[in-house]
């Protein structure tokens, strides 16, 4: 892992919903890419000031260049600021952010972090690392919103390593929270504003030795990176024009607002850091046969028949136990349940140019050997979700096969944080939908306005 990391963070004067004007429970949202059409309708109905109108507004048939989802978002933002729906904190601050929730085994968990500005870095600088590929369409959408507003309404979820938990201890709150709200999943979100310059300086100093992994928000990070470069280019062009006209050339400041983006920093050593599995459901294969599938897949793995009527709780227990020894997967069809484990020795050429760390991932072996190899689904079809859909709830995955007519469900163990860390710091990426960090960060707790 490179040793030249320098994560630069800074306090900021956040815009926050005024609790005297709105009920916070009715205006905050889940991240834009987790908002289903049903959730969007519910958010719209909850309050005329719900943030969904900005982060994921409704599109209209009459939309055009002059009036569209982005111009409406900008209009809402400007009007709400004028009305005092948002208030700006008086002092630059960082914001301690604590989430209390139920874990996969219904155990009570707490995840601590803090919200601050993080300087946007090119990946080549070896400060910020990704673990997922991005797609052009979501980035184009977020870029149009950023250009129109311009502001960051949602935090990027960033991971750093701090085995001793020193930074979290420095930010441990001593008073009642400034913000406290429970979301629709029962997660309690609390935020404390910290303006003490001595505490902030200690935290900034501690973060200078850290490297960051994007947990959630790859598309938004790369959008912010593109926007930063766009603004730098525009600034340089304006400066050149002034020079030609004889006017003094302004210095292009590294501290310009567009050089930073709003981030929530979470210690990857925290016991409250949870990664949930994302199960795969395959449908629409016209000639699928569970017998033929079982025969083909045995060229890659050991296959053990399991009770075909297995429920979600028992499936999770089997996966946990089998996963202690390495790869483990449950393939469930309408009439069979098969535990796949103990991969056969295969030549590395079947995995292309993937590293050994990448090859060892359950999700990589599923995609390469089963989805593409045994089932013949192309990479493009997987990427476009033509035959493969992604389901968090294990019971829903089983129902889609048994009730909904899907061909087969692949039930998985979660990716481990150590695997994400090793692959990301080595410059690699995981297949799409490999990680599901839970819970998500609420949108609208703090807002970073660039203008």
Buried (B, 14 or more C-beta within 10 A) or exposed (E): EEEEBBBBBBBBBBBBBBBEBBEBEBBBBBBBBEBEEEBBEBBBEBBEBBBBBBBBBEEEEEBEEEEBBBBBBBBBBEEBBEEEBBBEBEEBBBBBBBBBBBEBEEEEBEBBBBBBBBBBBEBEBBBBBBBBEBEEEBBEBBBBBBBBBBBBBBBBBBBBBBEEBEBBEBBEBEEEBBBBBBBEEEBBBBBBBBBEEEBBEBBBEBBEEBBBBBBBBBBBBBBBBBBBEBBBEEBEEEBEEEEEEEEEEEEEEEEEBBBBBBBBBBBBBBEBBBBBBBBBBBBBBEEBEBEEBBEBBBEBBEBEEBEBEBEBEBBBEBBBEBBEEEBBBBBBBEEBBBBBBBBEEBEEEBBEEBBEBBBBBBBBBBBBBBBBBBBEBEEEBBEEEEBBBBBEEBEBBBBBBBEEEBBBBBBBBBBEBEBBBBBBBEEBBBBBBBBBBBBBBBBBBBBBBBE
